[in-house]
C-alpha cells in the first residue's frame, strides 16, 4: 500500500497472448533491489533453507539471527559479518521476543511454529514478516489476526506472488471482467519432493548435538528424532505442515482468492481425493484432486502431482482464459489484454520493501495477516477434506463446518505442554 504505483498503462501493457517476463522482474518482487532502511532493526528467526534467503533479502536491516540449529545459526551470523555487521545471536526465539531493541521479526520456521512466534511477537510490540503458509490450522490463523489487530501490529505474509507483476496483472484483468463471467478456475501444484530430498528412509536416531530438538518440536507431539522429518522435509508430515497443498497452494490458491475478491472470505464447499506413498515414507499426499465451490456456484479445481492442471492458476471465463505462473502470463484471445483496466487492486513491486514501508506508515501490507489467514484456510480445507474423506460445507463467516462436529475437530490442534496459544 505504501509502495509507489507505477504508470497504469505501462504496468498492464502486454506484448501478445503470451508474455514471458524477464528474470529481473521477479527478482524485484523478491526484494533484490531493496534500498537501505537504516532506522529499522530486524531479528531473523529461522535462518536455514528459506530463512537464509529471507535473511539476505532483509540484510540491510537485520541485526540479529536466531536458530535452534547451531550450524544454521553460524551460517546466518557469517552472512551478517560479511555485510560488515556484528550480529547478535540467539538459539531461543523467546529471548528475541523479550528483547526491547528490535522493531520487527522475520519468522521463517516450520509451519507448526508460525502462530506461536507471531502472536508472541505481536504481544511484545513487534511487527512480523511470517512465511507462508501463515498457519498450521485454521484456528491458529484467526488467533494471529486477532493478535495483530489487538496490538496494532503490521504482519506481512510471505506470499510474494502478490508483489509480482504477472500475478497482479492476471488478477486485475479478472476483477475488471476481461473474461466475462468466470466458469471455472484450475490450480496446479507439484508433487512432493521428499524422495528427491531425502533419497530414502532412515531409522530414528539421537538428535545431533547442534540441534535443540525439543525446542524444534515445540508445540508438536513428542516423537523420536529422524533426520528425514526435520528442516526442509518437515513439510511432508502432518505434525508440522500440510504437504504441497499448504506449500505451493499458499501461493497459487492465494492468487485465485485475490482475483475473486475473497481476501475476507472463501469457498463454501469442498471435497477431495488423494493417493499416498505406498511405503508411507512420508504422510502428506503424493497426488490430490480437490474441488472447491464458492457461494455463487463457481468451482475451483486444484490438482497436485501427476495429472494435475498446468502449474499455477488458470481462470476460465465466457470470453477466454488467463493462465499465470511465475514469470509468465498467457491470455487467450490476446485482444482481451487490450481492454481498459481501471485499477482495483493495491500494487507492490517488492514484497519485502512493502513490509518495511508499512512498518513506517502503519498501513496494512499487500499480503496482510487476514489475507494470509484466508488463503491458508483454503489450503487447510483441502487437506481436511482429504483426511476426513467427506464432502464438507464451510461457513467462512463463522469459520466452522456446517453440521459436522467431527470435521470441526480438524479446525484446531492440541499443543504439547507447556506450549499454549492462549
Wavefront OBJ file of the C-alpha trace (Angstrom):
o trace
v 0.000 0.000 0.000
v 2.832 2.313 0.702
v 4.717 1.408 -2.462
v 4.595 3.905 -5.284
v 2.215 2.794 -8.018
v 3.801 2.626 -11.493
v 2.148 4.102 -14.541
v -1.011 2.079 -15.136
v -0.605 1.821 -18.896
v 2.966 0.558 -18.690
v 2.058 -1.784 -15.843
v -0.719 -3.573 -17.704
v 0.595 -3.479 -21.268
v 1.094 -6.865 -22.888
v 3.035 -7.794 -25.975
v 0.626 -10.511 -27.099
v -1.201 -13.597 -25.961
v 1.879 -14.914 -24.188
v 4.235 -12.746 -22.152
v 7.449 -14.188 -20.755
v 8.713 -11.802 -18.109
v 12.453 -11.251 -17.673
v 14.159 -12.603 -14.589
v 14.768 -9.070 -13.349
v 11.031 -8.572 -12.936
v 10.711 -11.423 -10.488
v 13.943 -10.528 -8.715
v 12.393 -7.137 -7.999
v 9.406 -8.805 -6.375
v 11.813 -10.828 -4.259
v 13.470 -7.701 -2.959
v 16.792 -7.766 -4.800
v 16.662 -4.002 -5.291
v 15.608 -3.188 -1.730
v 17.016 0.194 -0.643
v 18.507 0.624 2.826
v 16.258 1.432 5.777
v 18.801 2.460 8.383
v 16.470 3.174 11.278
v 14.864 -0.272 11.435
v 16.292 -3.140 13.457
v 15.120 -6.606 12.487
v 15.772 -10.029 14.008
v 15.603 -13.067 11.750
v 14.145 -16.145 13.470
v 14.985 -19.269 11.464
v 17.894 -18.789 9.068
v 18.233 -22.158 7.327
v 16.827 -23.027 3.893
v 14.155 -20.385 3.088
v 15.299 -18.483 6.166
v 18.693 -17.962 4.566
v 17.024 -16.371 1.548
v 14.819 -14.130 3.682
v 17.835 -13.073 5.738
v 19.582 -11.907 2.572
v 16.507 -10.040 1.332
v 16.268 -8.078 4.569
v 20.036 -7.973 5.067
v 20.380 -4.183 5.312
v 18.061 -4.101 8.341
v 18.821 -7.367 10.165
v 20.966 -7.061 13.281
v 20.244 -10.412 14.967
v 19.773 -14.039 13.972
v 18.138 -16.922 15.821
v 18.018 -20.651 15.112
v 17.710 -23.891 17.084
v 20.318 -25.435 14.772
v 23.762 -24.067 15.611
v 25.062 -24.776 12.111
v 22.317 -22.650 10.563
v 22.895 -20.030 13.239
v 26.616 -19.847 12.451
v 25.905 -19.517 8.735
v 23.389 -16.744 9.394
v 25.832 -14.890 11.608
v 28.519 -15.239 8.931
v 26.180 -13.673 6.376
v 25.785 -10.623 8.597
v 29.508 -10.463 9.300
v 30.251 -10.451 5.567
v 27.939 -7.446 5.335
v 30.113 -5.669 7.880
v 27.836 -6.239 10.879
v 28.451 -7.639 14.338
v 25.387 -9.871 14.748
v 23.552 -10.732 17.910
v 22.881 -14.481 18.002
v 20.170 -16.457 19.792
v 19.177 -20.127 19.975
v 15.849 -19.456 21.726
v 13.324 -17.203 19.973
v 11.825 -16.161 23.314
v 14.908 -14.109 24.061
v 14.401 -12.293 20.764
v 10.767 -11.626 21.635
v 11.755 -10.277 25.070
v 14.490 -8.003 23.723
v 13.468 -4.342 23.576
v 15.741 -3.226 20.738
v 14.087 -4.938 17.737
v 11.334 -3.322 15.688
v 10.265 -6.464 13.866
v 10.978 -10.148 13.402
v 11.254 -12.300 10.289
v 9.669 -15.691 11.006
v 10.965 -18.431 8.700
v 10.485 -21.575 10.760
v 8.456 -24.781 10.239
v 4.719 -24.134 9.925
v 3.851 -25.516 13.368
v 5.768 -22.595 14.897
v 4.305 -19.746 12.821
v 1.352 -18.937 15.056
v 3.069 -19.004 18.445
v 6.010 -16.846 17.397
v 3.824 -14.372 15.513
v 1.324 -13.978 18.365
v 4.070 -13.585 20.956
v 5.884 -11.035 18.790
v 2.699 -9.003 18.326
v 2.059 -9.063 22.065
v 5.607 -7.789 22.602
v 5.002 -4.847 20.267
v 6.970 -6.179 17.302
v 5.878 -6.216 13.677
v 6.154 -9.542 11.840
v 7.058 -10.902 8.430
v 5.837 -14.516 8.567
v 6.487 -17.074 5.865
v 3.656 -18.843 4.095
v 1.561 -20.806 4.790
v 0.592 -18.480 7.604
v -0.660 -21.224 9.921
v -0.794 -24.949 10.627
v -4.531 -24.840 11.454
v -7.455 -22.551 10.713
v -7.930 -21.651 14.386
v -4.278 -20.613 14.638
v -4.708 -18.221 11.735
v -7.629 -16.469 13.408
v -5.590 -16.103 16.612
v -2.813 -14.493 14.581
v -5.213 -11.977 13.062
v -6.634 -11.152 16.482
v -3.169 -10.630 17.970
v -2.121 -8.344 15.128
v -5.264 -6.237 15.393
v -5.345 -6.037 19.198
v -1.719 -4.966 19.374
v -1.846 -2.757 16.256
v 0.950 -4.654 14.555
v 1.935 -4.884 10.887
v 2.020 -8.544 9.824
v 3.036 -9.434 6.271
v 2.553 -12.968 4.940
v 5.387 -14.192 2.721
v 3.138 -14.899 -0.292
v 5.383 -12.839 -2.546
v 3.442 -13.571 -5.740
v 1.208 -10.669 -4.693
v 4.167 -8.410 -5.407
v 4.991 -9.892 -8.827
v 3.768 -8.098 -11.933
v 2.295 -11.059 -13.809
v 0.035 -12.137 -10.922
v -1.214 -8.614 -10.286
v -1.910 -8.289 -13.997
v -3.929 -11.507 -14.164
v -5.998 -10.638 -11.095
v -6.628 -7.090 -12.305
v -7.945 -8.386 -15.634
v -10.238 -10.898 -13.905
v -11.523 -8.269 -11.472
v -12.280 -5.931 -14.392
v -14.318 -8.568 -16.192
v -11.959 -9.212 -19.090
v -13.098 -12.845 -19.149
v -16.761 -12.051 -18.664
v -18.439 -14.421 -16.255
v -15.947 -16.894 -14.801
v -16.877 -20.512 -15.441
v -14.046 -22.262 -13.563
v -10.604 -21.927 -12.006
v -7.851 -24.511 -12.293
v -4.858 -24.661 -9.947
v -1.858 -26.928 -10.477
v 0.532 -27.900 -7.680
v 3.695 -30.020 -7.927
v 4.032 -33.451 -6.395
v 6.101 -33.950 -3.234
v 9.876 -33.768 -3.488
v 10.517 -35.751 -0.300
v 12.240 -38.573 -2.165
v 14.338 -36.124 -4.146
v 15.488 -34.507 -0.904
v 15.692 -37.493 1.444
v 16.694 -40.192 -1.080
v 15.448 -42.999 1.195
v 14.084 -43.592 4.719
v 16.474 -43.753 7.650
v 15.934 -45.094 11.178
v 15.233 -42.854 14.132
v 18.340 -41.705 15.942
v 19.723 -39.463 18.649
v 19.387 -35.770 17.669
v 22.666 -34.156 16.596
v 24.346 -32.057 19.271
v 23.977 -28.903 17.155
v 20.155 -29.117 17.201
v 17.861 -28.306 20.134
v 15.342 -30.915 19.035
v 12.911 -30.392 21.905
v 12.652 -26.704 21.038
v 12.394 -27.584 17.326
v 9.353 -29.720 18.186
v 7.852 -27.056 20.442
v 4.056 -27.434 20.378
v 4.180 -30.512 18.114
v 3.744 -34.014 19.575
v 6.835 -35.607 21.090
v 8.375 -38.089 18.672
v 11.808 -39.683 18.228
v 14.218 -37.672 16.133
v 14.524 -38.604 12.465
v 16.617 -36.510 10.110
v 14.055 -37.043 7.326
v 11.334 -35.270 9.321
v 13.160 -32.045 10.179
v 14.413 -28.958 8.350
v 13.062 -28.837 4.765
v 11.396 -32.260 4.980
v 9.100 -31.246 7.835
v 6.526 -30.110 5.277
v 5.555 -33.682 4.400
v 4.386 -34.659 7.891
v 1.038 -33.637 9.396
v 2.511 -32.708 12.788
v 4.361 -29.788 11.222
v 2.810 -28.902 7.868
v 0.340 -29.821 5.128
v 2.433 -31.004 2.188
v 2.352 -29.327 -1.186
v -1.233 -28.228 -0.569
v -0.031 -25.703 2.001
v 3.401 -25.204 0.446
v 2.511 -24.299 -3.153
v -1.216 -23.951 -2.530
v -0.431 -20.984 -0.307
v 0.873 -19.309 -3.472
v -1.452 -20.364 -6.288
v -4.700 -20.665 -4.300
v -3.858 -17.245 -2.847
v -3.875 -15.791 -6.376
v -7.310 -17.296 -7.001
v -8.604 -15.736 -3.791
v -7.161 -12.353 -4.812
v -8.749 -12.410 -8.242
v -12.116 -13.394 -6.779
v -12.116 -10.649 -4.149
v -12.194 -13.283 -1.415
v -9.500 -11.877 0.870
v -12.002 -11.832 3.738
v -13.902 -14.982 2.808
v -13.512 -18.217 0.860
v -15.273 -21.238 -0.632
v -18.342 -22.775 0.968
v -17.990 -26.414 -0.123
v -15.027 -28.732 -0.550
v -14.449 -32.362 -1.480
v -11.258 -34.224 -2.338
v -9.463 -37.460 -3.114
v -5.778 -38.304 -2.764
v -3.151 -41.010 -3.075
v -0.274 -41.595 -0.668
v 3.205 -43.068 -0.771
v 2.717 -46.846 -0.747
v 5.547 -47.351 1.745
v 4.434 -44.452 3.968
v 7.832 -42.797 3.780
v 6.025 -39.511 4.329
v 2.454 -38.702 5.356
v 1.043 -35.992 3.085
v -0.384 -36.874 -0.362
v 1.561 -37.856 -3.454
v -1.350 -36.802 -5.655
v -4.572 -34.995 -4.844
v -7.671 -33.612 -6.511
v -9.715 -31.013 -4.642
v -12.927 -29.334 -5.751
v -13.858 -26.065 -4.063
v -17.211 -24.392 -4.646
v -17.892 -20.733 -3.860
v -21.246 -19.345 -2.779
v -22.048 -18.191 -6.333
v -21.565 -21.719 -7.671
v -18.111 -21.135 -9.189
v -15.933 -24.231 -8.983
v -12.183 -24.239 -8.447
v -10.351 -27.477 -9.249
v -6.961 -27.931 -7.595
v -4.726 -30.824 -8.563
v -1.392 -31.928 -7.132
v 1.183 -34.139 -8.758
v 0.605 -36.468 -11.700
v -2.460 -35.493 -13.732
v -2.754 -32.017 -12.179
v -3.607 -28.922 -14.243
v -0.759 -26.795 -15.568
v 1.280 -25.334 -12.716
v -0.018 -22.001 -11.482
v -3.536 -20.594 -11.696
v -5.844 -20.615 -14.714
v -9.016 -18.527 -14.914
v -11.585 -19.672 -17.472
v -14.477 -17.420 -18.490
v -17.083 -16.998 -21.193
v -14.739 -14.747 -23.212
v -11.462 -16.643 -22.854
v -8.826 -17.688 -20.342
v -5.826 -16.408 -18.404
v -3.070 -18.720 -17.206
v -0.473 -17.265 -14.849
v 2.608 -18.744 -13.228
v 5.924 -17.351 -12.097
v 7.456 -15.278 -14.858
v 4.719 -15.771 -17.457
v 1.141 -14.995 -18.321
v -0.879 -16.410 -21.197
v -4.085 -14.692 -22.312
v -6.448 -16.206 -24.870
v -7.553 -14.489 -27.025
v -4.765 -11.910 -26.981
v -7.026 -8.924 -27.519
v -8.502 -9.353 -24.040
v -5.339 -7.750 -22.705
v -6.056 -4.508 -24.590
v -9.345 -3.586 -22.957
v -9.471 -0.712 -20.421
v -8.465 -1.978 -16.999
v -9.035 0.531 -14.178
v -7.041 -0.244 -11.049
v -8.970 -2.278 -8.480
v -6.020 -3.759 -6.580
v -3.173 -2.424 -4.491
v 0.258 -2.556 -6.100
v 3.555 -3.675 -4.625
v 6.563 -4.340 -6.823
v 8.744 -5.538 -3.943
v 7.243 -7.758 -1.241
v 9.956 -7.110 1.308
v 10.215 -3.369 0.824
v 6.427 -3.252 1.105
v 6.709 -4.699 4.616
v 9.443 -2.245 5.598
v 7.451 0.687 4.226
v 4.382 -0.393 6.177
v 6.359 -0.584 9.404
v 6.907 3.147 8.972
v 3.492 4.165 7.602
v 1.454 1.676 9.713
v -0.576 0.794 6.623
v -1.596 -2.802 6.008
v 0.871 -4.620 3.726
v -0.009 -6.171 0.370
v -0.480 -9.605 1.990
v -1.810 -8.644 5.404
v -2.323 -11.252 8.129
v -6.055 -11.561 7.352
v -5.251 -12.208 3.700
v -2.657 -14.829 4.617
v -5.090 -16.445 7.039
v -7.873 -16.707 4.465
v -5.604 -18.159 1.779
v -4.096 -20.652 4.240
v -7.648 -21.608 5.211
v -8.380 -22.638 1.612
v -5.336 -24.926 1.760
v -6.395 -26.361 5.113
v -9.926 -27.004 3.832
v -8.482 -29.113 1.027
v -6.389 -31.147 3.452
v -9.284 -31.606 5.866
v -11.451 -32.919 3.022
v -8.642 -35.313 2.066
v -8.059 -36.561 5.601
v -11.727 -36.838 6.592
v -12.870 -38.325 3.293
v -16.004 -36.170 3.448
v -17.829 -33.667 1.304
v -17.857 -30.658 3.570
v -19.846 -27.440 3.845
v -17.875 -24.480 5.196
v -19.138 -21.259 6.756
v -16.447 -18.639 6.020
v -18.034 -16.148 8.419
v -18.162 -18.407 11.478
v -15.105 -20.361 10.257
v -16.762 -23.638 11.091
v -18.019 -26.641 9.146
v -21.787 -26.714 8.951
v -23.488 -29.578 10.797
v -20.349 -31.681 11.232
v -18.838 -31.773 14.713
v -16.231 -34.342 13.682
v -14.968 -32.176 10.827
v -14.746 -29.187 13.159
v -12.191 -31.085 15.237
v -9.762 -30.527 12.362
v -10.081 -26.722 12.660
v -7.712 -26.618 15.633
v -4.997 -28.791 17.120
v -3.897 -29.520 20.674
v -0.470 -28.203 21.620
v 2.137 -30.191 23.500
v 2.508 -28.845 27.023
v 3.655 -26.394 28.233
v 3.085 -24.531 24.939
v -0.183 -22.659 24.551
v -1.586 -20.127 22.112
v -3.980 -18.778 24.739
l 1 2 3 4 5 6 7 8 9 10 11 12 13 14 15 16 17 18 19 20 21 22 23 24 25 26 27 28 29 30 31 32 33 34 35 36 37 38 39 40 41 42 43 44 45 46 47 48 49 50 51 52 53 54 55 56 57 58 59 60 61 62 63 64 65 66 67 68 69 70 71 72 73 74 75 76 77 78 79 80 81 82 83 84 85 86 87 88 89 90 91 92 93 94 95 96 97 98 99 100 101 102 103 104 105 106 107 108 109 110 111 112 113 114 115 116 117 118 119 120 121 122 123 124 125 126 127 128 129 130 131 132 133 134 135 136 137 138 139 140 141 142 143 144 145 146 147 148 149 150 151 152 153 154 155 156 157 158 159 160 161 162 163 164 165 166 167 168 169 170 171 172 173 174 175 176 177 178 179 180 181 182 183 184 185 186 187 188 189 190 191 192 193 194 195 196 197 198 199 200 201 202 203 204 205 206 207 208 209 210 211 212 213 214 215 216 217 218 219 220 221 222 223 224 225 226 227 228 229 230 231 232 233 234 235 236 237 238 239 240 241 242 243 244 245 246 247 248 249 250 251 252 253 254 255 256 257 258 259 260 261 262 263 264 265 266 267 268 269 270 271 272 273 274 275 276 277 278 279 280 281 282 283 284 285 286 287 288 289 290 291 292 293 294 295 296 297 298 299 300 301 302 303 304 305 306 307 308 309 310 311 312 313 314 315 316 317 318 319 320 321 322 323 324 325 326 327 328 329 330 331 332 333 334 335 336 337 338 339 340 341 342 343 344 345 346 347 348 349 350 351 352 353 354 355 356 357 358 359 360 361 362 363 364 365 366 367 368 369 370 371 372 373 374 375 376 377 378 379 380 381 382 383 384 385 386 387 388 389 390 391 392 393 394 395 396 397 398 399 400 401 402 403 404 405 406 407 408 409 410 411 412 413 414 415 416 417 418 419 420 421 422
